[in-house]
Amino acid sequence: RSIQASVNILTLTSSYPSGSGDPRGAFVATSVAQLREAGHRVEIGQLHFTGEESILERLRRRPWQAPEFAARTLKALRNIQDYDRVVCHWAWPFPQLALLRGVPKEKIRIWCHGSGLRLLHGSGLETLIPQASTAIVAEHQRRLLPSRLQKSAPVIPAPIAPKFPRHSGPVDKKIIFIGRLTWNKGADLLPGILDLLPGWQAVVVGWGALAPKLQADPRIQWLGALPSPEWTEHVGRGVAMIPSRVPEGAPLVLREFRSLGLPVVARDLRGLREPIQSNGLGALVRSDRPREWAKACEHVQTWKLPEWQATCHASAWRQFVVNDHDAIHHKNGAHPGS
């Protein structure tokens, strides 16, 4: 049966907005807001290194820092047993660390939406995912789960921001890039693609090491880092590009582009391939060759996509996190950390 009382929830994530205007972890913030609007108390356990890199990017380059990360994480989870629910936004390492801290698996909720699940799959380490309630953001992720979790995992898409605009209609000769300005995300390809598209421009929203180079190109309008849906007021209409070089879970920005009715040119990778092919959202490119990207942009620029509204997320998300067969009892109304 559903729990009607306020539930004390700890959300463990590596990405969360540090303040107004910070786009990092936007969908995590939206999900937290949905739980708070339902009357639940949610605290954030954001665990990260300093700098722009994600935890996964840092550990790929400096694997010897993994013990430091684990030690810092365990120290930050001192009171984790006091919460009614522990929501883990990676399949690894947050659930495993929660178990090490003595959290019963019945209290753990795992929402797999990217790197953590990919990191484990095929390495033999997917067995580390505990027998806890586990959700995925897209159907193609199901095969990445251990067989014991594949049938039971619900699909809960990453939510787009409230009141995100919906549009349809023709687009300009413009490339729209939203995301981290790094080599992994393919931002370095933009100048070469524009060289082959006379009369085209690009607008870029994001931050990262490549920002100075892109900002210096007169064909590229760099808007800095803007949160959703604020960036939609500035980018106009164009061909959305996702040239990421690493597989994606189910990118939130792809759902946002779809809501805006923008045709998409994306890398032919897992996580991008499935929704683009099944929904006819645009074209896929397999290589780094600018000519192929330019050709794809010209091809989809005349497309007109039907208006689309994101599927409901809030009720499914609340049910996944909060509902259980056992009622939660609060002793004397006390909250963790109070």
C-alpha positions as CSV (number, residue, x, y, z in Angstrom):
1,R,0.0,0.0,0.0
2,S,1.1,3.6,-0.5
3,I,2.7,5.5,2.3
4,Q,0.8,8.6,3.0
5,A,3.1,10.1,5.7
6,S,6.0,12.3,4.9
7,V,9.1,10.2,4.0
8,N,12.7,11.2,4.8
9,I,14.8,10.7,1.7
10,L,18.5,11.0,1.0
11,T,19.4,11.5,-2.7
12,L,22.9,10.5,-3.6
13,T,24.2,12.0,-6.8
14,S,27.3,13.2,-8.5
15,S,25.6,16.1,-10.2
16,Y,23.3,18.7,-8.8
17,P,22.8,22.5,-9.3
18,S,24.9,24.6,-7.0
19,G,22.6,27.5,-7.3
20,S,20.2,29.4,-9.5
21,G,21.3,29.2,-13.2
22,D,23.5,26.1,-12.7
23,P,22.5,23.5,-15.4
24,R,24.3,20.5,-13.8
25,G,22.0,17.7,-12.7
26,A,18.9,19.5,-13.9
27,F,16.8,16.3,-14.1
28,V,17.9,15.2,-10.6
29,A,16.8,18.6,-9.3
30,T,13.4,18.2,-11.1
31,S,12.9,14.8,-9.6
32,V,13.8,16.1,-6.1
33,A,11.3,18.9,-6.5
34,Q,8.6,16.5,-7.4
35,L,9.1,14.5,-4.2
36,R,9.2,17.7,-2.1
37,E,6.0,19.0,-3.7
38,A,4.4,15.7,-2.6
39,G,5.3,16.6,1.0
40,H,8.4,14.5,1.4
41,R,11.6,15.7,3.0
42,V,14.6,15.3,0.7
43,E,18.2,16.0,1.4
44,I,21.0,15.9,-1.2
45,G,24.2,14.0,-0.8
46,Q,26.3,15.4,-3.7
47,L,29.6,13.7,-4.0
48,H,32.2,15.1,-6.4
49,F,35.7,16.2,-7.1
50,T,36.4,19.8,-7.7
51,G,36.5,21.0,-11.3
52,E,34.4,20.5,-14.4
53,E,35.0,16.8,-14.8
54,S,32.4,14.2,-13.8
55,I,33.5,11.5,-11.3
56,L,33.6,8.9,-14.1
57,E,35.8,11.1,-16.3
58,R,38.2,11.8,-13.4
59,L,38.5,8.2,-12.4
60,R,39.0,7.1,-16.0
61,R,42.0,9.4,-16.2
62,R,43.2,8.9,-12.6
63,P,42.0,5.5,-11.4
64,W,44.4,5.7,-8.4
65,Q,42.0,8.3,-6.9
66,A,39.2,5.7,-6.5
67,P,40.2,4.9,-2.9
68,E,40.1,8.7,-2.1
69,F,36.7,9.0,-3.6
70,A,35.4,5.9,-1.7
71,A,36.8,7.3,1.6
72,R,35.3,10.7,1.1
73,T,32.0,9.1,0.2
74,L,31.8,6.9,3.2
75,K,32.7,9.8,5.5
76,A,29.9,11.8,4.0
77,L,27.4,9.0,4.6
78,R,27.7,8.9,8.4
79,N,23.9,9.2,9.2
80,I,22.7,7.3,6.1
81,Q,20.9,4.6,8.2
82,D,18.6,7.3,9.6
83,Y,16.7,7.8,6.3
84,D,13.6,6.0,5.2
85,R,14.8,5.9,1.6
86,V,18.2,6.3,0.0
87,V,17.9,7.2,-3.7
88,C,21.1,6.3,-5.7
89,H,21.5,8.1,-9.1
90,W,24.2,5.7,-10.2
91,A,24.1,1.9,-10.2
92,W,27.7,2.2,-8.8
93,P,29.2,3.0,-6.4
94,F,26.4,4.6,-4.3
95,P,24.2,1.5,-3.6
96,Q,27.2,-0.5,-2.6
97,L,28.5,2.2,-0.3
98,A,25.0,2.5,1.2
99,L,25.0,-1.3,1.9
100,L,28.5,-1.0,3.5
101,R,27.0,1.7,5.8
102,G,24.3,-0.8,7.0
103,V,21.3,0.5,4.9
104,P,18.8,-2.4,4.4
105,K,18.4,-3.1,0.7
106,E,14.6,-2.5,1.1
107,K,15.3,1.2,1.7
108,I,17.5,1.6,-1.4
109,R,16.2,2.9,-4.7
110,I,18.5,2.8,-7.7
111,W,17.8,4.9,-10.8
112,C,20.1,3.9,-13.6
113,H,20.5,6.7,-16.2
114,G,24.0,6.5,-17.6
115,S,27.6,6.0,-16.8
116,G,27.3,3.9,-13.7
117,L,25.4,1.1,-15.4
118,R,27.6,1.2,-18.5
119,L,30.7,1.0,-16.4
120,L,29.5,-2.3,-14.8
121,H,28.1,-4.0,-17.8
122,G,30.4,-6.6,-19.5
123,S,33.0,-6.3,-16.8
124,G,31.5,-9.0,-14.6
125,L,30.9,-6.3,-12.0
126,E,27.2,-6.0,-12.7
127,T,26.6,-8.5,-10.0
128,L,27.5,-5.7,-7.6
129,I,24.1,-4.1,-8.2
130,P,22.2,-5.2,-5.1
131,Q,18.8,-6.9,-5.1
132,A,17.1,-3.6,-4.5
133,S,14.3,-1.7,-6.3
134,T,16.0,-0.6,-9.5
135,A,14.6,1.6,-12.4
136,I,16.0,2.5,-15.8
137,V,15.4,5.6,-18.0
138,A,15.0,3.8,-21.3
139,E,14.1,0.3,-22.5
140,H,17.4,-0.3,-24.2
141,Q,19.1,-0.3,-20.8
142,R,17.3,-3.4,-19.6
143,R,19.8,-5.8,-21.1
144,L,22.6,-4.0,-19.2
145,L,21.1,-5.1,-15.9
146,P,21.8,-8.4,-14.1
147,S,19.3,-11.0,-15.2
148,R,17.7,-11.1,-11.8
149,L,16.7,-7.4,-12.2
150,Q,15.8,-7.3,-15.9
151,K,12.1,-8.2,-15.6
152,S,11.2,-6.1,-12.6
153,A,12.9,-2.8,-13.5
154,P,10.4,-0.1,-14.5
155,V,11.2,2.5,-17.1
156,I,11.1,6.0,-15.6
157,P,12.4,8.6,-18.2
158,A,14.4,11.5,-17.0
159,P,11.9,14.4,-16.5
160,I,12.2,17.6,-18.5
161,A,11.7,20.9,-16.6
162,P,8.2,22.0,-15.7
163,K,6.5,24.2,-18.4
164,F,9.2,23.3,-20.9
165,P,8.0,24.8,-24.2
166,R,6.6,22.8,-27.1
167,H,7.0,23.9,-30.7
168,S,6.9,22.7,-34.2
169,G,7.7,24.2,-37.6
170,P,10.7,24.9,-39.9
171,V,14.2,25.5,-38.6
172,D,16.9,27.9,-39.6
173,K,20.4,27.1,-41.0
174,K,21.8,26.8,-37.5
175,I,23.4,24.2,-35.4
176,I,22.3,24.0,-31.7
177,F,24.7,22.3,-29.3
178,I,23.7,21.9,-25.6
179,G,26.2,20.2,-23.2
180,R,29.7,20.1,-21.8
181,L,32.2,21.6,-24.2
182,T,34.7,18.7,-24.1
183,W,36.2,16.2,-26.5
184,N,34.0,13.4,-25.1
185,K,30.9,15.4,-26.1
186,G,32.2,16.1,-29.6
187,A,32.2,19.9,-29.2
188,D,35.5,20.1,-31.1
189,L,33.8,19.1,-34.3
190,L,31.7,22.3,-34.7
191,P,34.2,24.6,-36.5
192,G,35.0,21.9,-39.1
193,I,31.3,21.2,-39.8
194,L,30.6,24.9,-40.2
195,D,33.4,25.1,-42.7
196,L,31.4,22.9,-45.0
197,L,28.1,24.7,-44.4
198,P,28.3,28.2,-46.0
199,G,25.7,30.6,-44.5
200,W,25.2,28.4,-41.4
201,Q,25.8,29.5,-37.8
202,A,25.9,27.7,-34.5
203,V,24.7,28.5,-31.0
204,V,26.3,26.7,-28.1
205,V,25.1,26.4,-24.5
206,G,27.5,24.8,-22.0
207,W,30.8,25.1,-20.4
208,G,34.1,23.3,-20.6
209,A,37.7,23.3,-21.8
210,L,36.8,24.1,-25.4
211,A,34.7,27.2,-24.6
212,P,37.5,29.7,-25.5
213,K,38.1,28.1,-28.9
214,L,34.4,28.1,-29.7
215,Q,33.9,31.6,-28.4
216,A,36.6,32.9,-30.7
217,D,34.8,31.6,-33.8
218,P,32.7,34.4,-35.3
219,R,30.2,31.8,-36.6
220,I,29.5,30.5,-33.2
221,Q,27.4,32.2,-30.5
222,W,28.4,31.0,-27.1
223,L,25.8,31.6,-24.4
224,G,27.6,30.1,-21.5
225,A,25.9,27.7,-19.1
226,L,22.1,28.1,-18.9
227,P,19.6,25.9,-17.1
228,S,16.5,24.4,-18.6
229,P,14.2,25.8,-19.8
230,E,16.0,29.2,-19.9
231,W,18.2,28.3,-22.8
232,T,15.2,27.7,-25.0
233,E,14.5,31.4,-25.0
234,H,17.9,32.2,-26.6
235,V,18.8,29.5,-29.1
236,G,16.1,30.0,-31.6
237,R,15.3,27.2,-34.1
238,G,17.9,25.0,-35.8
239,V,19.3,21.5,-36.2
240,A,20.1,20.0,-32.8
241,M,23.4,18.2,-32.7
242,I,24.6,15.5,-30.3
243,P,28.1,14.4,-31.4
244,S,29.0,12.6,-28.2
245,R,31.8,10.1,-28.5
246,V,30.7,8.0,-25.5
247,P,27.5,5.9,-25.2
248,E,24.6,7.7,-23.5
249,G,21.9,6.4,-21.2
250,A,18.9,8.3,-22.5
251,P,20.0,12.0,-22.7
252,L,17.6,14.5,-21.2
253,V,18.6,17.0,-23.9
254,L,17.2,14.6,-26.6
255,R,13.8,14.7,-24.9
256,E,14.1,18.5,-24.7
257,F,14.9,18.8,-28.4
258,R,11.9,16.6,-29.2
259,S,9.6,18.8,-27.2
260,L,10.9,21.8,-29.2
261,G,10.3,20.0,-32.5
262,L,13.9,20.3,-33.6
263,P,15.4,17.7,-35.9
264,V,18.5,16.0,-34.5
265,V,21.8,14.9,-35.9
266,A,23.5,12.5,-33.4
267,R,26.3,10.0,-33.1
268,D,25.2,6.5,-33.9
269,L,25.7,5.2,-30.4
270,R,23.6,3.2,-27.9
271,G,21.2,5.6,-26.1
272,L,21.0,7.9,-29.0
273,R,20.3,5.4,-31.8
274,E,17.2,3.8,-30.3
275,P,15.0,6.9,-29.7
276,I,16.1,8.6,-32.9
277,Q,15.4,5.6,-35.1
278,S,12.1,4.6,-33.4
279,N,10.6,8.1,-33.4
280,G,12.1,9.5,-36.7
281,L,13.7,12.4,-34.9
282,G,16.7,12.9,-37.3
283,A,19.8,11.4,-38.7
284,L,22.7,9.3,-37.3
285,V,26.4,9.7,-38.1
286,R,29.0,7.1,-37.3
287,S,32.3,8.9,-37.9
288,D,34.2,12.1,-36.9
289,R,34.3,13.2,-40.5
290,P,32.9,16.8,-40.7
291,R,31.5,16.2,-44.2
292,E,29.2,13.5,-43.0
293,W,27.9,15.7,-40.2
294,A,27.4,18.6,-42.6
295,K,25.5,16.4,-45.0
296,A,23.2,15.1,-42.3
297,C,22.5,18.7,-41.1
298,E,21.5,19.8,-44.6
299,H,19.3,16.6,-44.9
300,V,17.2,17.2,-41.8
301,Q,17.1,21.0,-41.8
302,T,13.9,20.9,-43.9
303,W,12.1,18.3,-41.7
304,K,9.0,19.2,-39.8
305,L,8.5,17.1,-36.7
306,P,5.1,16.7,-35.1
307,E,4.4,18.4,-31.7
308,W,5.1,16.1,-28.8
309,Q,4.6,16.2,-25.1
310,A,6.8,14.3,-22.7
311,T,5.2,11.4,-20.9
312,C,4.2,11.7,-17.3
313,H,7.0,11.2,-14.9
314,A,6.1,12.6,-11.5
315,S,3.5,10.0,-10.3
316,A,5.6,7.0,-11.5
317,W,8.7,8.5,-9.8
318,R,7.0,9.1,-6.5
319,Q,5.5,5.7,-6.5
320,F,8.8,4.1,-7.2
321,V,10.6,5.9,-4.5
322,V,8.0,6.1,-1.7
323,N,5.6,3.2,-2.1
324,D,6.2,0.0,-0.2
325,H,4.3,-2.9,1.5
326,D,5.5,-1.7,4.9
327,A,4.5,1.5,6.5
328,I,7.3,3.8,7.7
329,H,7.1,4.8,11.3
330,H,8.7,8.1,12.5
331,K,9.8,8.1,16.1
332,N,8.4,11.2,17.9
333,G,8.4,13.0,14.5
334,A,12.2,13.1,14.4
335,H,14.0,13.7,11.1
336,P,17.5,12.6,10.2
337,G,20.0,15.2,11.1
338,S,17.6,17.1,13.4
